Amino acid sequence: MNNAKIWLVVPPAVGVPLFLGAVAVGSFAVHVAVLSNTSWVSDFLSGAPLGSGDMAAAALPDTDAAVKPASYAMMPDGSFEMTIILPDGTHAQAVVQPPELRTASATPLVAQ
Amino acid sequence: MTDEDKVWPTGLNLKEAEEVHSYLIDGTRVFGGIALLAHILVAVSTPWLG
């Protein structure tokens, strides 16, 4: 009980709330850290099989803003040339051709 | 007046300070025991700690 002497210089009305508050803030911070670094807690609390939330999220279409920016322009011959801006900022070209255009431009399989 | 009877700036003497401290120690032990039990249950029933 040697530490009891703290109450001779620190009023219990100050020290006890400070001590309890430190415990509360510390434990809250640890639990927030656990919740923000794991993904199974919501599954556990809702009774779903652990990991099912991640599976459902992976099945959703990607709506990440980083992959949204993309542009395309129509070419005069009716085909489509698209400029795709990739998430890392690089560009890629994609050409979409109608089936008849591909057929017309295809190399004949039989030599003439 | 002995040292045990001296009233310190907080208004407590040594015996009263030890009484306050004993309540704090008891509360901490009860809290710790409940928390230990809760953590054991969580460790058993969830992937926490792998």
Backbone of each chain as nested JSON, in Angstrom:
{
  "chains": [
    {"id": "A", "residues": [
      {"number": 1, "name": "MET", "atoms": {"N": [0.842, -1.215, 0.0], "CA": [0.0, 0.0, 0.0], "C": [0.866, 1.25, 0.0]}},
      {"number": 2, "name": "ASN", "atoms": {"N": [2.111, 1.108, -0.39], "CA": [2.993, 2.272, -0.389], "C": [2.521, 3.347, -1.345]}},
      {"number": 3, "name": "ASN", "atoms": {"N": [1.901, 2.901, -2.486], "CA": [1.43, 3.875, -3.466], "C": [0.251, 4.686, -2.964]}},
      {"number": 4, "name": "ALA", "atoms": {"N": [-0.335, 4.275, -1.862], "CA": [-1.48, 5.009, -1.315], "C": [-1.111, 6.434, -0.945]}},
      {"number": 5, "name": "LYS", "atoms": {"N": [0.175, 6.688, -0.773], "CA": [0.592, 8.034, -0.382], "C": [0.339, 9.067, -1.477]}},
      {"number": 6, "name": "ILE", "atoms": {"N": [0.027, 8.575, -2.702], "CA": [-0.292, 9.535, -3.773], "C": [-1.49, 10.394, -3.381]}},
      {"number": 7, "name": "TRP", "atoms": {"N": [-2.432, 9.807, -2.589], "CA": [-3.649, 10.535, -2.221], "C": [-3.399, 11.557, -1.122]}},
      {"number": 8, "name": "LEU", "atoms": {"N": [-2.163, 11.611, -0.649], "CA": [-1.798, 12.667, 0.286], "C": [-1.462, 13.963, -0.447]}},
      {"number": 9, "name": "VAL", "atoms": {"N": [-1.099, 13.827, -1.727], "CA": [-0.721, 15.014, -2.504], "C": [-1.613, 15.235, -3.718]}},
      {"number": 10, "name": "VAL", "atoms": {"N": [-2.298, 14.181, -4.167], "CA": [-3.252, 14.319, -5.28], "C": [-4.65, 14.089, -4.726]}},
      {"number": 11, "name": "PRO", "atoms": {"N": [-5.52, 15.063, -4.81], "CA": [-6.88, 14.872, -4.293], "C": [-7.577, 13.723, -5.025]}},
      {"number": 12, "name": "PRO", "atoms": {"N": [-8.217, 12.818, -4.306], "CA": [-8.945, 11.729, -4.971], "C": [-9.982, 12.23, -5.964]}},
      {"number": 13, "name": "ALA", "atoms": {"N": [-10.562, 13.407, -5.712], "CA": [-11.559, 13.956, -6.639], "C": [-10.942, 14.279, -7.998]}},
      {"number": 14, "name": "VAL", "atoms": {"N": [-9.631, 14.434, -8.039], "CA": [-8.934, 14.687, -9.302], "C": [-8.319, 13.395, -9.828]}},
      {"number": 15, "name": "GLY", "atoms": {"N": [-7.636, 12.681, -8.943], "CA": [-6.868, 11.512, -9.37], "C": [-7.713, 10.337, -9.81]}},
      {"number": 16, "name": "VAL", "atoms": {"N": [-8.83, 10.09, -9.125], "CA": [-9.656, 8.929, -9.488], "C": [-10.308, 9.117, -10.853]}},
      {"number": 17, "name": "PRO", "atoms": {"N": [-10.97, 10.261, -11.143], "CA": [-11.5, 10.441, -12.5], "C": [-10.41, 10.415, -13.573]}},
      {"number": 18, "name": "LEU", "atoms": {"N": [-9.241, 10.946, -13.224], "CA": [-8.13, 10.927, -14.189], "C": [-7.714, 9.492, -14.495]}},
      {"number": 19, "name": "PHE", "atoms": {"N": [-7.602, 8.673, -13.46], "CA": [-7.211, 7.274, -13.613], "C": [-8.257, 6.504, -14.418]}},
      {"number": 20, "name": "LEU", "atoms": {"N": [-9.532, 6.665, -14.037], "CA": [-10.594, 5.943, -14.745], "C": [-10.717, 6.437, -16.187]}},
      {"number": 21, "name": "GLY", "atoms": {"N": [-10.538, 7.74, -16.374], "CA": [-10.593, 8.278, -17.726], "C": [-9.474, 7.76, -18.599]}},
      {"number": 22, "name": "ALA", "atoms": {"N": [-8.28, 7.636, -18.031], "CA": [-7.158, 7.098, -18.791], "C": [-7.418, 5.656, -19.198]}},
      {"number": 23, "name": "VAL", "atoms": {"N": [-7.991, 4.87, -18.29], "CA": [-8.332, 3.485, -18.609], "C": [-9.368, 3.439, -19.732]}},
      {"number": 24, "name": "ALA", "atoms": {"N": [-10.393, 4.303, -19.629], "CA": [-11.464, 4.307, -20.64], "C": [-10.933, 4.718, -22.005]}},
      {"number": 25, "name": "VAL", "atoms": {"N": [-10.158, 5.798, -22.053], "CA": [-9.63, 6.275, -23.337], "C": [-8.673, 5.249, -23.939]}},
      {"number": 26, "name": "GLY", "atoms": {"N": [-7.826, 4.674, -23.11], "CA": [-6.877, 3.683, -23.606], "C": [-7.561, 2.454, -24.165]}},
      {"number": 27, "name": "SER", "atoms": {"N": [-8.54, 1.934, -23.442], "CA": [-9.203, 0.722, -23.919], "C": [-10.047, 1.022, -25.164]}},
      {"number": 28, "name": "PHE", "atoms": {"N": [-10.669, 2.213, -25.206], "CA": [-11.449, 2.584, -26.397], "C": [-10.535, 2.666, -27.616]}},
      {"number": 29, "name": "ALA", "atoms": {"N": [-9.367, 3.266, -27.451], "CA": [-8.44, 3.414, -28.573], "C": [-7.977, 2.054, -29.081]}},
      {"number": 30, "name": "VAL", "atoms": {"N": [-7.711, 1.131, -28.172], "CA": [-7.273, -0.202, -28.586], "C": [-8.386, -0.909, -29.359]}},
      {"number": 31, "name": "HIS", "atoms": {"N": [-9.623, -0.781, -28.879], "CA": [-10.72, -1.455, -29.565], "C": [-11.001, -0.828, -30.929]}},
      {"number": 32, "name": "VAL", "atoms": {"N": [-10.882, 0.489, -31.038], "CA": [-11.026, 1.125, -32.347], "C": [-9.945, 0.627, -33.295]}},
      {"number": 33, "name": "ALA", "atoms": {"N": [-8.722, 0.483, -32.794], "CA": [-7.633, -0.009, -33.635], "C": [-7.921, -1.421, -34.121]}},
      {"number": 34, "name": "VAL", "atoms": {"N": [-8.454, -2.264, -33.254], "CA": [-8.781, -3.632, -33.676], "C": [-9.883, -3.615, -34.728]}},
      {"number": 35, "name": "LEU", "atoms": {"N": [-10.921, -2.809, -34.481], "CA": [-12.044, -2.774, -35.424], "C": [-11.627, -2.223, -36.778]}},
      {"number": 36, "name": "SER", "atoms": {"N": [-10.713, -1.248, -36.784], "CA": [-10.337, -0.625, -38.049], "C": [-9.273, -1.417, -38.793]}},
      {"number": 37, "name": "ASN", "atoms": {"N": [-8.757, -2.463, -38.186], "CA": [-7.739, -3.272, -38.873], "C": [-8.198, -4.697, -39.135]}},
      {"number": 38, "name": "THR", "atoms": {"N": [-9.445, -4.993, -38.836], "CA": [-9.977, -6.32, -39.127], "C": [-11.29, -6.163, -39.888]}},
      {"number": 39, "name": "SER", "atoms": {"N": [-11.743, -7.224, -40.518], "CA": [-12.963, -7.137, -41.322], "C": [-14.025, -8.138, -40.876]}},
      {"number": 40, "name": "TRP", "atoms": {"N": [-13.712, -8.935, -39.857], "CA": [-14.642, -10.007, -39.498], "C": [-15.593, -9.614, -38.378]}},
      {"number": 41, "name": "VAL", "atoms": {"N": [-15.4, -8.436, -37.754], "CA": [-16.212, -8.097, -36.584], "C": [-17.683, -7.94, -36.96]}},
      {"number": 42, "name": "SER", "atoms": {"N": [-17.962, -7.259, -38.101], "CA": [-19.366, -7.078, -38.483], "C": [-20.005, -8.407, -38.827]}},
      {"number": 43, "name": "ASP", "atoms": {"N": [-19.236, -9.31, -39.431], "CA": [-19.773, -10.652, -39.7], "C": [-20.114, -11.357, -38.39]}},
      {"number": 44, "name": "PHE", "atoms": {"N": [-19.212, -11.255, -37.433], "CA": [-19.419, -11.919, -36.138], "C": [-20.649, -11.37, -35.435]}},
      {"number": 45, "name": "LEU", "atoms": {"N": [-20.779, -10.032, -35.435], "CA": [-21.898, -9.412, -34.727], "C": [-23.231, -9.677, -35.41]}},
      {"number": 46, "name": "SER", "atoms": {"N": [-23.214, -9.874, -36.726], "CA": [-24.466, -10.126, -37.431], "C": [-24.749, -11.612, -37.586]}},
      {"number": 47, "name": "GLY", "atoms": {"N": [-23.881, -12.455, -37.058], "CA": [-24.129, -13.894, -37.106], "C": [-23.802, -14.531, -38.435]}},
      {"number": 48, "name": "ALA", "atoms": {"N": [-23.198, -13.755, -39.35], "CA": [-22.852, -14.311, -40.65], "C": [-21.542, -15.09, -40.546]}},
      {"number": 49, "name": "PRO", "atoms": {"N": [-21.338, -16.045, -41.448], "CA": [-20.058, -16.755, -41.434], "C": [-18.897, -15.773, -41.595]}},
      {"number": 50, "name": "LEU", "atoms": {"N": [-17.863, -15.958, -40.818], "CA": [-16.752, -15.014, -40.851], "C": [-16.112, -15.029, -42.232]}},
      {"number": 51, "name": "GLY", "atoms": {"N": [-15.915, -13.831, -42.778], "CA": [-15.335, -13.704, -44.11], "C": [-16.366, -13.486, -45.193]}},
      {"number": 52, "name": "SER", "atoms": {"N": [-17.654, -13.697, -44.89], "CA": [-18.677, -13.537, -45.927], "C": [-18.826, -12.082, -46.346]}},
      {"number": 53, "name": "GLY", "atoms": {"N": [-18.574, -11.159, -45.433], "CA": [-18.638, -9.748, -45.795], "C": [-17.584, -9.373, -46.819]}},
      {"number": 54, "name": "ASP", "atoms": {"N": [-16.391, -9.896, -46.65], "CA": [-15.323, -9.651, -47.621], "C": [-15.682, -10.237, -48.979]}},
      {"number": 55, "name": "MET", "atoms": {"N": [-16.268, -11.437, -48.963], "CA": [-16.644, -12.086, -50.221], "C": [-17.703, -11.255, -50.952]}},
      {"number": 56, "name": "ALA", "atoms": {"N": [-18.69, -10.739, -50.187], "CA": [-19.742, -9.934, -50.803], "C": [-19.169, -8.643, -51.362]}},
      {"number": 57, "name": "ALA", "atoms": {"N": [-18.23, -8.048, -50.637], "CA": [-17.63, -6.801, -51.106], "C": [-16.813, -7.032, -52.368]}},
      {"number": 58, "name": "ALA", "atoms": {"N": [-16.135, -8.181, -52.445], "CA": [-15.32, -8.468, -53.621], "C": [-16.193, -8.705, -54.851]}},
      {"number": 59, "name": "ALA", "atoms": {"N": [-17.437, -9.161, -54.637], "CA": [-18.32, -9.447, -55.757], "C": [-18.955, -8.188, -56.331]}},
      {"number": 60, "name": "LEU", "atoms": {"N": [-18.93, -7.094, -55.58], "CA": [-19.535, -5.859, -56.065], "C": [-18.687, -5.269, -57.183]}},
      {"number": 61, "name": "PRO", "atoms": {"N": [-19.326, -4.546, -58.147], "CA": [-18.526, -3.877, -59.178], "C": [-17.62, -2.824, -58.56]}},
      {"number": 62, "name": "ASP", "atoms": {"N": [-16.467, -2.658, -59.174], "CA": [-15.482, -1.722, -58.631], "C": [-15.933, -0.296, -58.912]}},
      {"number": 63, "name": "THR", "atoms": {"N": [-16.245, 0.431, -57.87], "CA": [-16.662, 1.829, -58.028], "C": [-15.594, 2.784, -57.53]}},
      {"number": 64, "name": "ASP", "atoms": {"N": [-14.375, 2.275, -57.468], "CA": [-13.271, 3.115, -57.007], "C": [-13.114, 4.321, -57.928]}},
      {"number": 65, "name": "ALA", "atoms": {"N": [-13.015, 5.499, -57.337], "CA": [-12.893, 6.723, -58.131], "C": [-11.638, 6.715, -58.977]}},
      {"number": 66, "name": "ALA", "atoms": {"N": [-10.631, 5.947, -58.564], "CA": [-9.37, 5.953, -59.294], "C": [-9.498, 5.269, -60.649]}},
      {"number": 67, "name": "VAL", "atoms": {"N": [-10.477, 4.382, -60.78], "CA": [-10.612, 3.685, -62.06], "C": [-11.77, 4.228, -62.883]}},
      {"number": 68, "name": "LYS", "atoms": {"N": [-12.438, 5.259, -62.368], "CA": [-13.572, 5.804, -63.103], "C": [-13.159, 6.598, -64.35]}},
      {"number": 69, "name": "PRO", "atoms": {"N": [-12.141, 7.472, -64.238], "CA": [-11.871, 8.348, -65.368], "C": [-11.524, 7.548, -66.622]}},
      {"number": 70, "name": "ALA", "atoms": {"N": [-12.322, 7.682, -67.636], "CA": [-12.044, 7.047, -68.914], "C": [-12.779, 7.839, -69.975]}},
      {"number": 71, "name": "SER", "atoms": {"N": [-12.197, 7.94, -71.161], "CA": [-12.841, 8.682, -72.223], "C": [-12.795, 7.853, -73.496]}},
      {"number": 72, "name": "TYR", "atoms": {"N": [-13.659, 8.151, -74.42], "CA": [-13.644, 7.459, -75.702], "C": [-14.058, 8.443, -76.777]}},
      {"number": 73, "name": "ALA", "atoms": {"N": [-13.663, 8.155, -78.013], "CA": [-14.045, 9.0, -79.14], "C": [-14.415, 8.09, -80.305]}},
      {"number": 74, "name": "MET", "atoms": {"N": [-15.456, 8.49, -81.031], "CA": [-15.878, 7.666, -82.16], "C": [-15.05, 8.006, -83.386]}},
      {"number": 75, "name": "MET", "atoms": {"N": [-14.643, 6.993, -84.093], "CA": [-13.858, 7.232, -85.298], "C": [-14.806, 7.381, -86.481]}},
      {"number": 76, "name": "PRO", "atoms": {"N": [-14.355, 8.085, -87.556], "CA": [-15.241, 8.346, -88.701], "C": [-15.751, 7.082, -89.376]}},
      {"number": 77, "name": "ASP", "atoms": {"N": [-15.001, 5.993, -89.38], "CA": [-15.435, 4.793, -90.093], "C": [-16.41, 3.947, -89.284]}},
      {"number": 78, "name": "GLY", "atoms": {"N": [-16.868, 4.455, -88.186], "CA": [-17.876, 3.733, -87.418], "C": [-17.308, 2.884, -86.307]}},
      {"number": 79, "name": "SER", "atoms": {"N": [-16.025, 2.705, -86.274], "CA": [-15.444, 1.948, -85.162], "C": [-15.222, 2.89, -83.984]}},
      {"number": 80, "name": "PHE", "atoms": {"N": [-14.98, 2.355, -82.888], "CA": [-14.791, 3.153, -81.677], "C": [-13.358, 3.005, -81.188]}},
      {"number": 81, "name": "GLU", "atoms": {"N": [-12.743, 4.136, -80.957], "CA": [-11.425, 4.099, -80.346], "C": [-11.558, 4.715, -78.96]}},
      {"number": 82, "name": "MET", "atoms": {"N": [-11.163, 3.988, -77.996], "CA": [-11.298, 4.462, -76.622], "C": [-9.923, 4.708, -76.017]}},
      {"number": 83, "name": "THR", "atoms": {"N": [-9.829, 5.819, -75.358], "CA": [-8.635, 6.086, -74.563], "C": [-8.971, 5.759, -73.117]}},
      {"number": 84, "name": "ILE", "atoms": {"N": [-8.281, 4.806, -72.569], "CA": [-8.556, 4.38, -71.206], "C": [-7.435, 4.882, -70.308]}},
      {"number": 85, "name": "ILE", "atoms": {"N": [-7.835, 5.634, -69.317], "CA": [-6.854, 6.142, -68.354], "C": [-6.786, 5.156, -67.205]}},
      {"number": 86, "name": "LEU", "atoms": {"N": [-5.666, 4.546, -67.064], "CA": [-5.507, 3.513, -66.037], "C": [-5.298, 4.157, -64.667]}},
      {"number": 87, "name": "PRO", "atoms": {"N": [-5.537, 3.392, -63.612], "CA": [-5.436, 3.968, -62.252], "C": [-4.078, 4.585, -61.95]}},
      {"number": 88, "name": "ASP", "atoms": {"N": [-3.019, 4.081, -62.599], "CA": [-1.696, 4.656, -62.306], "C": [-1.405, 5.883, -63.166]}},
      {"number": 89, "name": "GLY", "atoms": {"N": [-2.397, 6.341, -63.979], "CA": [-2.213, 7.55, -64.765], "C": [-1.779, 7.301, -66.189]}},
      {"number": 90, "name": "THR", "atoms": {"N": [-1.383, 6.093, -66.519], "CA": [-0.971, 5.794, -67.883], "C": [-2.204, 5.625, -68.763]}},
      {"number": 91, "name": "HIS", "atoms": {"N": [-1.999, 5.774, -70.083], "CA": [-3.108, 5.677, -71.022], "C": [-2.987, 4.391, -71.819]}},
      {"number": 92, "name": "ALA", "atoms": {"N": [-4.124, 3.9, -72.255], "CA": [-4.14, 2.748, -73.146], "C": [-5.201, 2.992, -74.197]}},
      {"number": 93, "name": "GLN", "atoms": {"N": [-4.983, 2.504, -75.407], "CA": [-5.947, 2.658, -76.494], "C": [-6.65, 1.319, -76.719]}},
      {"number": 94, "name": "ALA", "atoms": {"N": [-7.954, 1.406, -76.865], "CA": [-8.722, 0.209, -77.198], "C": [-9.606, 0.546, -78.383]}},
      {"number": 95, "name": "VAL", "atoms": {"N": [-9.628, -0.326, -79.385], "CA": [-10.444, -0.104, -80.578], "C": [-11.549, -1.143, -80.593]}},
      {"number": 96, "name": "VAL", "atoms": {"N": [-12.784, -0.638, -80.64], "CA": [-13.943, -1.53, -80.707], "C": [-14.51, -1.435, -82.109]}},
      {"number": 97, "name": "GLN", "atoms": {"N": [-14.515, -2.555, -82.797], "CA": [-14.999, -2.55, -84.18], "C": [-16.281, -3.357, -84.268]}},
      {"number": 98, "name": "PRO", "atoms": {"N": [-17.201, -2.89, -85.134], "CA": [-18.404, -3.694, -85.356], "C": [-18.04, -5.007, -86.063]}},
      {"number": 99, "name": "PRO", "atoms": {"N": [-18.859, -6.05, -85.924], "CA": [-18.508, -7.365, -86.478], "C": [-18.269, -7.316, -87.983]}},
      {"number": 100, "name": "GLU", "atoms": {"N": [-19.086, -6.537, -88.74], "CA": [-18.927, -6.544, -90.207], "C": [-17.607, -5.924, -90.622]}},
      {"number": 101, "name": "LEU", "atoms": {"N": [-17.162, -4.931, -89.834], "CA": [-15.881, -4.297, -90.157], "C": [-14.745, -5.291, -89.937]}},
      {"number": 102, "name": "ARG", "atoms": {"N": [-14.862, -6.065, -88.906], "CA": [-13.817, -7.066, -88.642], "C": [-13.824, -8.126, -89.739]}},
      {"number": 103, "name": "THR", "atoms": {"N": [-15.045, -8.483, -90.162], "CA": [-15.125, -9.507, -91.208], "C": [-14.515, -8.981, -92.502]}},
      {"number": 104, "name": "ALA", "atoms": {"N": [-14.835, -7.722, -92.804], "CA": [-14.347, -7.162, -94.054], "C": [-12.843, -7.009, -94.054]}},
      {"number": 105, "name": "SER", "atoms": {"N": [-12.302, -6.737, -92.923], "CA": [-10.865, -6.493, -92.875], "C": [-10.077, -7.739, -92.518]}},
      {"number": 106, "name": "ALA", "atoms": {"N": [-10.784, -8.831, -92.306], "CA": [-10.081, -10.038, -91.905], "C": [-9.313, -10.629, -93.083]}},
      {"number": 107, "name": "THR", "atoms": {"N": [-8.196, -11.211, -92.772], "CA": [-7.394, -11.857, -93.808], "C": [-8.074, -13.176, -94.213]}},
      {"number": 108, "name": "PRO", "atoms": {"N": [-8.306, -13.409, -95.483], "CA": [-8.939, -14.665, -95.897], "C": [-8.134, -15.865, -95.445]}},
      {"number": 109, "name": "LEU", "atoms": {"N": [-8.853, -16.907, -95.026], "CA": [-8.163, -18.092, -94.534], "C": [-7.599, -18.91, -95.693]}},
      {"number": 110, "name": "VAL", "atoms": {"N": [-8.277, -18.828, -96.863], "CA": [-7.843, -19.632, -98.017], "C": [-7.083, -18.726, -98.972]}},
      {"number": 111, "name": "ALA", "atoms": {"N": [-5.911, -19.132, -99.329], "CA": [-5.11, -18.32, -100.245], "C": [-5.734, -18.334, -101.631]}},
      {"number": 112, "name": "GLN", "atoms": {"N": [-5.731, -17.175, -102.317], "CA": [-6.35, -17.111, -103.639], "C": [-5.296, -17.045, -104.73]}}
    ]},
    {"id": "B", "residues": [
      {"number": 1, "name": "MET", "atoms": {"N": [1.741, 14.966, 17.698], "CA": [1.032, 14.419, 16.535], "C": [1.985, 13.53, 15.743]}},
      {"number": 2, "name": "THR", "atoms": {"N": [1.576, 12.268, 15.573], "CA": [2.43, 11.345, 14.83], "C": [2.275, 11.58, 13.34]}},
      {"number": 3, "name": "ASP", "atoms": {"N": [3.155, 10.957, 12.584], "CA": [3.105, 11.107, 11.125], "C": [1.812, 10.542, 10.547]}},
      {"number": 4, "name": "GLU", "atoms": {"N": [1.259, 9.512, 11.199], "CA": [0.021, 8.892, 10.691], "C": [-1.175, 9.825, 10.829]}},
      {"number": 5, "name": "ASP", "atoms": {"N": [-1.112, 10.702, 11.801], "CA": [-2.253, 11.593, 12.029], "C": [-2.143, 12.914, 11.28]}},
      {"number": 6, "name": "LYS", "atoms": {"N": [-1.017, 13.109, 10.611], "CA": [-0.828, 14.391, 9.913], "C": [-1.831, 14.537, 8.768]}},
      {"number": 7, "name": "VAL", "atoms": {"N": [-2.46, 15.686, 8.693], "CA": [-3.401, 15.958, 7.607], "C": [-2.638, 16.643, 6.477]}},
      {"number": 8, "name": "TRP", "atoms": {"N": [-2.646, 15.989, 5.328], "CA": [-1.878, 16.479, 4.177], "C": [-2.699, 17.476, 3.365]}},
      {"number": 9, "name": "PRO", "atoms": {"N": [-2.08, 18.108, 2.35], "CA": [-2.807, 19.149, 1.58], "C": [-4.116, 18.674, 0.962]}},
      {"number": 10, "name": "THR", "atoms": {"N": [-4.248, 17.385, 0.692], "CA": [-5.503, 16.904, 0.116], "C": [-6.599, 16.754, 1.165]}},
      {"number": 11, "name": "GLY", "atoms": {"N": [-6.249, 16.982, 2.424], "CA": [-7.231, 16.847, 3.492], "C": [-7.311, 15.459, 4.07]}},
      {"number": 12, "name": "LEU", "atoms": {"N": [-6.43, 14.554, 3.617], "CA": [-6.445, 13.169, 4.098], "C": [-5.235, 12.91, 4.964]}},
      {"number": 13, "name": "ASN", "atoms": {"N": [-5.384, 11.997, 5.918], "CA": [-4.202, 11.49, 6.598], "C": [-3.824, 10.149, 5.984]}},
      {"number": 14, "name": "LEU", "atoms": {"N": [-2.746, 9.547, 6.44], "CA": [-2.226, 8.34, 5.792], "C": [-3.231, 7.196, 5.809]}},
      {"number": 15, "name": "LYS", "atoms": {"N": [-3.944, 7.056, 6.922], "CA": [-4.922, 5.968, 7.019], "C": [-6.056, 6.141, 6.018]}},
      {"number": 16, "name": "GLU", "atoms": {"N": [-6.526, 7.377, 5.855], "CA": [-7.598, 7.635, 4.884], "C": [-7.114, 7.438, 3.452]}},
      {"number": 17, "name": "ALA", "atoms": {"N": [-5.874, 7.851, 3.189], "CA": [-5.311, 7.652, 1.851], "C": [-5.22, 6.172, 1.524]}},
      {"number": 18, "name": "GLU", "atoms": {"N": [-4.83, 5.365, 2.522], "CA": [-4.744, 3.92, 2.286], "C": [-6.119, 3.312, 2.071]}},
      {"number": 19, "name": "GLU", "atoms": {"N": [-7.137, 3.86, 2.714], "CA": [-8.5, 3.362, 2.5], "C": [-8.962, 3.675, 1.077]}},
      {"number": 20, "name": "VAL", "atoms": {"N": [-8.739, 4.921, 0.634], "CA": [-9.092, 5.287, -0.746], "C": [-8.378, 4.365, -1.724]}},
      {"number": 21, "name": "HIS", "atoms": {"N": [-7.086, 4.125, -1.445], "CA": [-6.282, 3.322, -2.363], "C": [-6.772, 1.881, -2.407]}},
      {"number": 22, "name": "SER", "atoms": {"N": [-7.232, 1.372, -1.253], "CA": [-7.696, -0.015, -1.238], "C": [-8.94, -0.179, -2.108]}},
      {"number": 23, "name": "TYR", "atoms": {"N": [-9.828, 0.818, -2.101], "CA": [-11.013, 0.744, -2.974], "C": [-10.599, 0.767, -4.44]}},
      {"number": 24, "name": "LEU", "atoms": {"N": [-9.612, 1.613, -4.736], "CA": [-9.147, 1.707, -6.126], "C": [-8.523, 0.382, -6.574]}},
      {"number": 25, "name": "ILE", "atoms": {"N": [-7.729, -0.232, -5.691], "CA": [-7.098, -1.517, -6.02], "C": [-8.158, -2.595, -6.214]}},
      {"number": 26, "name": "ASP", "atoms": {"N": [-9.166, -2.615, -5.332], "CA": [-10.231, -3.613, -5.451], "C": [-10.981, -3.447, -6.775]}},
      {"number": 27, "name": "GLY", "atoms": {"N": [-11.312, -2.202, -7.097], "CA": [-12.023, -1.951, -8.354], "C": [-11.207, -2.355, -9.554]}},
      {"number": 28, "name": "THR", "atoms": {"N": [-9.908, -2.077, -9.496], "CA": [-9.042, -2.456, -10.604], "C": [-8.982, -3.971, -10.751]}},
      {"number": 29, "name": "ARG", "atoms": {"N": [-8.944, -4.687, -9.635], "CA": [-8.886, -6.156, -9.697], "C": [-10.176, -6.724, -10.28]}},
      {"number": 30, "name": "VAL", "atoms": {"N": [-11.324, -6.188, -9.862], "CA": [-12.604, -6.676, -10.402], "C": [-12.683, -6.379, -11.899]}},
      {"number": 31, "name": "PHE", "atoms": {"N": [-12.34, -5.147, -12.276], "CA": [-12.35, -4.764, -13.688], "C": [-11.419, -5.675, -14.487]}},
      {"number": 32, "name": "GLY", "atoms": {"N": [-10.22, -5.897, -13.952], "CA": [-9.255, -6.746, -14.653], "C": [-9.748, -8.174, -14.803]}},
      {"number": 33, "name": "GLY", "atoms": {"N": [-10.397, -8.678, -13.758], "CA": [-10.91, -10.047, -13.833], "C": [-11.988, -10.187, -14.892]}},
      {"number": 34, "name": "ILE", "atoms": {"N": [-12.925, -9.228, -14.917], "CA": [-13.984, -9.273, -15.929], "C": [-13.386, -9.118, -17.328]}},
      {"number": 35, "name": "ALA", "atoms": {"N": [-12.439, -8.2, -17.457], "CA": [-11.815, -7.975, -18.759], "C": [-11.044, -9.212, -19.219]}},
      {"number": 36, "name": "LEU", "atoms": {"N": [-10.356, -9.868, -18.3], "CA": [-9.608, -11.086, -18.648], "C": [-10.556, -12.166, -19.147]}},
      {"number": 37, "name": "LEU", "atoms": {"N": [-11.668, -12.349, -18.447], "CA": [-12.663, -13.345, -18.86], "C": [-13.213, -13.002, -20.245]}},
      {"number": 38, "name": "ALA", "atoms": {"N": [-13.535, -11.71, -20.446], "CA": [-14.087, -11.288, -21.738], "C": [-13.08, -11.522, -22.863]}},
      {"number": 39, "name": "HIS", "atoms": {"N": [-11.798, -11.238, -22.602], "CA": [-10.791, -11.423, -23.642], "C": [-10.58, -12.895, -23.946]}},
      {"number": 40, "name": "ILE", "atoms": {"N": [-10.663, -13.742, -22.928], "CA": [-10.545, -15.189, -23.176], "C": [-11.698, -15.665, -24.056]}},
      {"number": 41, "name": "LEU", "atoms": {"N": [-12.919, -15.219, -23.743], "CA": [-14.074, -15.617, -24.554], "C": [-13.931, -15.127, -26.002]}},
      {"number": 42, "name": "VAL", "atoms": {"N": [-13.464, -13.894, -26.17], "CA": [-13.296, -13.367, -27.534], "C": [-12.208, -14.136, -28.273]}},
      {"number": 43, "name": "ALA", "atoms": {"N": [-11.119, -14.451, -27.59], "CA": [-10.033, -15.178, -28.247], "C": [-10.478, -16.575, -28.669]}},
      {"number": 44, "name": "VAL", "atoms": {"N": [-11.396, -17.17, -27.902], "CA": [-11.863, -18.52, -28.231], "C": [-12.866, -18.481, -29.384]}},
      {"number": 45, "name": "SER", "atoms": {"N": [-13.733, -17.455, -29.396], "CA": [-14.879, -17.499, -30.31], "C": [-14.699, -16.68, -31.579]}},
      {"number": 46, "name": "THR", "atoms": {"N": [-13.621, -15.956, -31.73], "CA": [-13.416, -15.153, -32.941], "C": [-11.986, -15.348, -33.449]}},
      {"number": 47, "name": "PRO", "atoms": {"N": [-11.708, -14.861, -34.655], "CA": [-10.334, -14.985, -35.193], "C": [-9.341, -14.029, -34.548]}},
      {"number": 48, "name": "TRP", "atoms": {"N": [-9.783, -13.269, -33.547], "CA": [-8.874, -12.321, -32.906], "C": [-7.614, -13.043, -32.412]}},
      {"number": 49, "name": "LEU", "atoms": {"N": [-6.47, -12.429, -32.622], "CA": [-5.145, -12.996, -32.296], "C": [-4.828, -14.203, -33.167]}},
      {"number": 50, "name": "GLY", "atoms": {"N": [-5.57, -14.353, -34.238], "CA": [-5.294, -15.45, -35.179], "C": [-5.824, -16.754, -34.651]}}
    ]}
  ]
}
